[in-house]
Amino acid sequence: MNIKFILLLIAPIFAFGASSGSGEYDIVPRVINFVIFFSILYYLIAKPIKAAYNARINSIANKLNAIQEKLKASNAKREEAAKRVENAKVMASELSEAIKKEIEIMLAKIEKDTQNEIHILEKSYEEQKEFEERKLVRAVVSEVLDELFASEAIKIDQNELVNLIIKKVS
């Protein structure tokens, strides 16, 4: 249709451009030859050129679609990674709180165990001290009695013996 329109526009030029004299101009056959050549050329080349042009458009559209799909996939991965980061932050804060509570519990248990251990050690110390005092009292009493019984020159009655032991112990 475009060719018909172009031919229609060019026809008046040929009509007015034709000479009325005896000059032999071969413009009309040349124009007709050009139109025939152009139409044959258009007939032979138009479909392959249109096909190549459409193929180029389709390949660009396919590349654009592939790029858009990759962009959507990367955006989805980025959003998923952001969600995982948020989940990791939440889990880290929860873990931190749990660790703090566990530390408090362990400190309280260690403090309680230490207090119990100190109490046991103090009790053991007091018992050991009492035992050593009794042992020392027995040793002193035994020593005093051995001294008294060893020397027969001194006769002491029971009251005096008790008073001596009390003085020795004090």
C-alpha positions as CSV (number, residue, x, y, z in Angstrom):
1,M,0.0,0.0,0.0
2,N,2.9,2.3,0.7
3,I,4.2,1.8,-2.8
4,K,0.9,2.7,-4.4
5,F,0.8,5.8,-2.3
6,I,4.4,6.8,-3.4
7,L,3.6,6.1,-7.0
8,L,0.6,8.2,-6.8
9,L,2.6,11.1,-5.4
10,I,5.3,10.7,-8.1
11,A,2.9,10.4,-11.1
12,P,2.1,14.1,-11.3
13,I,5.7,15.0,-11.4
14,F,6.2,12.8,-14.4
15,A,3.1,14.2,-16.1
16,F,4.2,17.8,-15.6
17,G,7.8,17.1,-16.3
18,A,7.3,15.6,-19.7
19,S,8.4,17.8,-22.5
20,S,6.1,18.7,-25.3
21,G,8.9,19.4,-27.7
22,S,11.0,17.3,-29.9
23,G,13.6,16.7,-27.3
24,E,14.2,13.1,-26.8
25,Y,14.2,12.5,-23.1
26,D,14.1,9.0,-21.9
27,I,12.9,10.0,-18.4
28,V,9.6,8.0,-18.6
29,P,11.2,4.6,-19.5
30,R,13.9,5.3,-16.9
31,V,11.3,6.0,-14.2
32,I,9.3,2.9,-15.2
33,N,12.5,0.8,-15.1
34,F,13.4,2.3,-11.7
35,V,9.9,1.6,-10.3
36,I,10.0,-2.0,-11.7
37,F,13.5,-2.5,-10.2
38,F,12.5,-1.1,-6.9
39,S,9.3,-3.2,-6.7
40,I,11.3,-6.4,-7.6
41,L,13.9,-5.5,-5.0
42,Y,11.1,-4.8,-2.5
43,Y,9.4,-8.0,-3.3
44,L,12.6,-10.1,-2.9
45,I,14.1,-8.3,0.1
46,A,11.1,-7.1,2.1
47,K,10.2,-10.4,3.8
48,P,13.8,-11.3,4.9
49,I,14.4,-7.8,6.2
50,K,11.1,-7.8,8.1
51,A,11.9,-11.2,9.4
52,A,15.4,-10.1,10.5
53,Y,14.0,-7.0,12.0
54,N,11.3,-8.9,13.9
55,A,13.9,-11.5,15.0
56,R,16.1,-8.7,16.3
57,I,13.1,-7.2,18.2
58,N,12.2,-10.6,19.6
59,S,15.8,-11.3,20.7
60,I,16.0,-7.9,22.5
61,A,12.6,-8.6,24.1
62,N,13.7,-12.1,25.2
63,K,16.9,-10.6,26.6
64,L,14.9,-8.0,28.4
65,N,12.6,-10.6,29.8
66,A,15.5,-12.7,30.9
67,I,17.1,-9.7,32.6
68,Q,13.8,-8.9,34.3
69,E,13.4,-12.5,35.5
70,K,17.0,-12.4,36.9
71,L,16.2,-9.1,38.6
72,K,13.0,-10.5,40.1
73,A,14.9,-13.6,41.3
74,S,17.7,-11.5,42.8
75,N,15.2,-9.2,44.5
76,A,13.5,-12.3,45.9
77,K,16.8,-13.7,47.1
78,R,17.7,-10.3,48.6
79,E,14.3,-10.2,50.5
80,E,14.8,-13.8,51.6
81,A,18.3,-12.9,52.8
82,A,16.9,-9.8,54.7
83,K,14.3,-12.0,56.3
84,R,17.0,-14.5,57.4
85,V,19.1,-11.6,58.8
86,E,16.1,-10.4,60.8
87,N,15.5,-13.9,62.0
88,A,19.1,-14.3,62.9
89,K,19.0,-11.0,64.8
90,V,15.9,-12.1,66.7
91,M,17.5,-15.5,67.5
92,A,20.7,-13.8,68.6
93,S,18.8,-11.5,71.0
94,E,16.8,-14.5,72.4
95,L,20.0,-16.5,72.7
96,S,21.7,-13.5,74.4
97,E,18.8,-13.2,76.9
98,A,18.9,-17.0,77.6
99,I,22.6,-16.9,78.2
100,K,22.2,-14.0,80.6
101,K,19.6,-15.9,82.5
102,E,21.7,-19.0,82.5
103,I,24.7,-17.0,83.8
104,E,22.5,-15.6,86.6
105,I,21.3,-19.0,87.5
106,M,24.8,-20.4,87.5
107,L,26.1,-17.5,89.6
108,A,23.4,-18.0,92.1
109,K,24.1,-21.7,92.3
110,I,27.9,-21.1,92.6
111,E,27.3,-18.6,95.3
112,K,25.0,-21.0,97.2
113,D,27.4,-23.8,96.8
114,T,30.3,-21.6,98.0
115,Q,28.3,-20.5,101.0
116,N,27.5,-24.1,101.9
117,E,31.1,-25.0,101.4
118,I,32.2,-22.1,103.7
119,H,29.7,-23.2,106.3
120,I,30.9,-26.8,106.1
121,L,34.5,-25.6,106.4
122,E,33.7,-23.4,109.4
123,K,31.9,-26.3,111.1
124,S,34.8,-28.6,110.3
125,Y,37.2,-26.0,111.7
126,E,35.2,-25.6,114.9
127,E,35.0,-29.4,115.3
128,Q,38.7,-29.8,114.7
129,K,39.5,-27.0,117.1
130,E,37.3,-28.6,119.8
131,F,39.0,-31.9,119.1
132,E,42.5,-30.4,119.4
133,E,41.5,-28.6,122.6
134,R,40.2,-31.9,124.1
135,K,43.4,-33.6,123.0
136,L,45.5,-30.9,124.5
137,V,43.6,-31.0,127.8
138,R,44.0,-34.8,127.9
139,A,47.7,-34.5,127.2
140,V,48.1,-31.8,129.9
141,V,46.1,-33.8,132.4
142,S,48.0,-36.9,131.6
143,E,51.3,-35.1,132.0
144,V,50.3,-33.6,135.3
145,L,49.1,-36.9,136.6
146,D,52.2,-38.6,135.4
147,E,54.3,-36.0,137.2
148,L,52.3,-36.4,140.4
149,F,52.3,-40.1,140.4
150,A,56.0,-40.2,139.6
151,S,56.9,-38.3,142.6
152,E,55.9,-40.1,145.7
153,A,57.4,-37.5,148.0
154,I,54.4,-35.3,147.6
155,K,51.1,-36.6,148.8
156,I,48.2,-34.6,147.7
157,D,44.7,-35.1,148.5
158,Q,41.9,-35.1,145.9
159,N,40.9,-31.4,146.3
160,E,44.4,-30.2,145.9
161,L,44.8,-32.4,142.8
162,V,41.8,-30.8,141.2
163,N,43.0,-27.3,142.0
164,L,46.4,-28.1,140.4
165,I,44.8,-29.4,137.3
166,I,42.6,-26.4,136.9
167,K,45.6,-24.1,137.4
168,K,47.6,-26.1,134.8
169,V,44.8,-26.0,132.3
170,S,44.2,-22.3,132.7
